[in-house]
Amino acid sequence: MKELFSSYIPQPIGQKKVYSILLPLIKIKDEWQILYQVRSETISQPGEVSFPGGSVESGETLLEAAIRETCEELLLQPEQIAVFGEIDYLVHQHRTIHCFVGQLLVEDWQTIQPNTDEVARLFTVPLSTVLEEAPTYHSLTLRVDNQQNFPFERIRKGPDYPFNNRDWTIPFYEHEGETIWGMTALFTHRFTEIVKENENILDQ
């Protein structure tokens, strides 16, 4: 027992997928901008705003996955991406999503011609805008359907049991007619919080 558990490497229970994304920054005339992409109509979650990223493949690191996915979706070269580091990650249901922050080393983001199989278009939002305006968190209540094939009779309160994840709070930004919401908004907000918490370092 001692030998077994002293060398055991813990893993998240129930995790089926690990994803890695990049929060891309562009510098335009000494002002930081965040680059967002709108997903193509031919892939999952079509028309939604997201960051480049995807599943971590066998044998690659989280960082390697974020760079690979960004290159595939934005048709860039790895040397055009300067990664600064990783921010807090998200554990959501059966998946874990890691988020890196980095600068795209391009003179004009509008010259980026993304992979249209995955990306419909790109747009930017000034970092100063999201620093000044926090997202609005909206509540969403998910109700348990007591018609499901679940042994409610075996637990106290049955279908009225206070199951986890019945109440969600989902963030929304709205800029220039674009709806930035869900996980993309969550990572954006956490990024801005970290920047604000360390403004004294950035001013040096």
C-alpha positions as CSV (number, residue, x, y, z in Angstrom):
1,M,0.0,0.0,0.0
2,K,2.7,2.5,1.0
3,E,4.7,1.8,-2.2
4,L,1.6,2.0,-4.4
5,F,0.4,5.4,-3.1
6,S,3.7,7.1,-2.5
7,S,4.5,6.9,-6.2
8,Y,0.9,7.4,-7.5
9,I,0.4,10.6,-9.6
10,P,-3.1,12.1,-8.9
11,Q,-5.3,12.9,-11.8
12,P,-8.6,14.8,-12.0
13,I,-11.5,12.3,-11.6
14,G,-13.7,12.1,-14.6
15,Q,-11.5,14.1,-16.9
16,K,-11.9,13.0,-20.5
17,K,-10.4,15.9,-22.4
18,V,-7.6,18.4,-21.9
19,Y,-7.7,21.6,-23.9
20,S,-5.1,24.4,-24.3
21,I,-5.8,27.8,-25.7
22,L,-4.0,31.1,-26.3
23,L,-5.2,34.5,-25.4
24,P,-3.5,36.5,-28.2
25,L,-2.3,40.0,-27.7
26,I,-1.5,42.4,-30.5
27,K,0.3,45.7,-30.0
28,I,-1.0,48.5,-32.2
29,K,0.6,51.9,-31.8
30,D,1.8,51.2,-28.3
31,E,-1.6,50.0,-27.2
32,W,-2.4,46.4,-26.3
33,Q,-5.3,44.7,-28.1
34,I,-6.9,41.3,-27.5
35,L,-7.5,39.3,-30.7
36,Y,-10.7,37.3,-30.9
37,Q,-11.9,34.9,-33.6
38,V,-15.4,34.0,-34.7
39,R,-15.8,30.3,-35.3
40,S,-16.6,29.0,-38.7
41,E,-20.1,27.7,-39.5
42,T,-18.7,24.2,-40.3
43,I,-17.3,23.4,-36.8
44,S,-18.8,23.0,-33.4
45,Q,-20.2,26.1,-31.7
46,P,-20.4,27.9,-35.0
47,G,-20.5,31.7,-35.0
48,E,-19.3,32.0,-31.4
49,V,-16.4,34.2,-30.3
50,S,-13.4,32.2,-29.0
51,F,-9.6,32.1,-28.6
52,P,-7.5,29.8,-30.8
53,G,-7.0,26.4,-29.1
54,G,-8.0,22.8,-29.0
55,S,-7.3,19.4,-27.6
56,V,-3.9,18.5,-26.3
57,E,-2.6,15.6,-28.4
58,S,-0.7,12.6,-27.0
59,G,2.9,13.4,-26.4
60,E,2.7,17.1,-26.5
61,T,2.8,19.7,-23.7
62,L,0.0,22.1,-22.9
63,L,2.1,24.9,-24.3
64,E,3.0,23.0,-27.5
65,A,-0.8,22.4,-28.0
66,A,-1.7,26.0,-27.6
67,I,1.0,27.1,-30.1
68,R,0.1,24.3,-32.6
69,E,-3.6,25.1,-32.5
70,T,-2.9,28.9,-32.9
71,C,-0.7,28.2,-35.9
72,E,-3.3,25.9,-37.5
73,E,-6.2,28.3,-37.0
74,L,-4.5,31.6,-37.7
75,L,-2.0,30.2,-40.3
76,L,1.0,31.6,-38.4
77,Q,4.4,30.2,-37.8
78,P,5.6,29.3,-34.2
79,E,8.2,32.1,-34.3
80,Q,5.4,34.6,-34.7
81,I,4.1,33.8,-31.2
82,A,5.8,35.0,-28.1
83,V,4.2,33.3,-25.1
84,F,4.4,35.2,-21.8
85,G,3.0,32.5,-19.6
86,E,-0.1,30.6,-18.3
87,I,-2.9,32.0,-16.3
88,D,-5.4,30.1,-14.1
89,Y,-7.0,27.1,-15.8
90,L,-10.6,26.0,-15.8
91,V,-12.0,22.6,-14.7
92,H,-15.4,22.2,-16.3
93,Q,-17.4,19.0,-16.1
94,H,-15.3,16.4,-17.9
95,R,-12.7,18.7,-19.3
96,T,-9.8,20.9,-18.2
97,I,-9.0,24.0,-20.2
98,H,-5.6,25.7,-19.9
99,C,-5.0,29.3,-21.1
100,F,-1.7,30.8,-22.1
101,V,-1.1,34.5,-22.8
102,G,1.2,35.6,-25.6
103,Q,1.9,38.3,-28.2
104,L,1.4,37.7,-31.9
105,L,4.5,39.2,-33.6
106,V,2.8,40.7,-36.7
107,E,2.8,44.3,-37.8
108,D,-0.8,44.4,-38.8
109,W,-3.4,41.8,-37.4
110,Q,-5.6,42.5,-40.4
111,T,-3.0,40.8,-42.7
112,I,-3.7,37.5,-40.8
113,Q,-5.5,35.2,-43.2
114,P,-7.0,32.5,-40.9
115,N,-7.9,29.0,-41.8
116,T,-11.5,29.5,-43.0
117,D,-12.4,25.9,-42.3
118,E,-12.2,26.9,-38.6
119,V,-12.3,30.7,-38.4
120,A,-14.9,32.9,-40.0
121,R,-13.2,36.3,-39.1
122,L,-11.1,38.1,-36.6
123,F,-11.6,41.2,-34.5
124,T,-9.7,43.0,-31.7
125,V,-10.8,44.8,-28.5
126,P,-8.5,47.3,-26.8
127,L,-7.1,45.9,-23.5
128,S,-8.0,49.3,-21.9
129,T,-11.7,48.6,-22.7
130,V,-11.9,45.3,-20.9
131,L,-9.9,46.6,-18.1
132,E,-12.4,49.4,-17.5
133,E,-15.5,47.4,-18.1
134,A,-16.0,44.1,-16.3
135,P,-18.4,41.5,-17.8
136,T,-21.9,41.1,-16.6
137,Y,-22.6,37.8,-14.9
138,H,-26.0,36.4,-15.7
139,S,-27.6,33.5,-13.6
140,L,-28.9,30.4,-15.3
141,T,-30.8,27.8,-13.3
142,L,-30.7,24.2,-14.6
143,R,-33.6,22.1,-13.3
144,V,-33.4,18.3,-12.7
145,D,-35.9,16.3,-14.8
146,N,-37.5,13.8,-12.5
147,Q,-38.5,11.7,-15.5
148,Q,-34.9,10.6,-16.0
149,N,-34.0,7.0,-15.3
150,F,-32.3,8.0,-12.1
151,P,-33.1,6.4,-8.6
152,F,-34.3,9.6,-7.0
153,E,-36.3,7.4,-4.5
154,R,-33.0,6.3,-2.9
155,I,-31.8,9.7,-1.9
156,R,-33.3,12.2,0.6
157,K,-35.4,14.9,-1.1
158,G,-35.4,12.9,-4.4
159,P,-35.4,15.3,-7.4
160,D,-35.4,18.2,-5.0
161,Y,-32.0,17.3,-3.8
162,P,-29.6,20.3,-4.2
163,F,-27.4,18.9,-6.9
164,N,-24.2,20.7,-7.8
165,N,-24.1,22.9,-11.0
166,R,-27.8,23.6,-10.9
167,D,-27.1,27.3,-10.8
168,W,-24.5,28.8,-13.2
169,T,-23.3,32.4,-13.5
170,I,-22.1,33.1,-17.0
171,P,-20.2,36.2,-18.0
172,F,-21.0,38.4,-21.0
173,Y,-19.0,41.2,-22.6
174,E,-20.5,43.3,-25.4
175,H,-18.2,45.3,-27.7
176,E,-18.9,46.7,-31.1
177,G,-21.8,44.3,-31.6
178,E,-19.8,41.2,-30.7
179,T,-21.0,39.0,-27.9
180,I,-18.0,37.6,-25.9
181,W,-19.5,35.2,-23.4
182,G,-19.0,31.9,-21.5
183,M,-15.5,30.5,-21.2
184,T,-13.9,33.1,-23.5
185,A,-15.3,35.9,-21.3
186,L,-14.3,34.1,-18.2
187,F,-10.6,33.8,-19.3
188,T,-10.7,37.4,-20.5
189,H,-12.0,38.6,-17.1
190,R,-9.4,36.6,-15.2
191,F,-6.7,37.9,-17.4
192,T,-7.7,41.5,-16.7
193,E,-8.0,40.8,-13.0
194,I,-4.4,39.5,-13.0
195,V,-3.2,42.6,-14.9
196,K,-5.0,44.9,-12.4
197,E,-3.6,43.0,-9.4
198,N,-0.1,43.6,-10.8
199,E,-0.3,47.1,-12.2
200,N,2.6,48.2,-10.0
201,I,4.9,45.7,-11.7
202,L,3.7,46.7,-15.2
203,D,4.4,50.4,-14.4
204,Q,8.1,49.7,-13.6
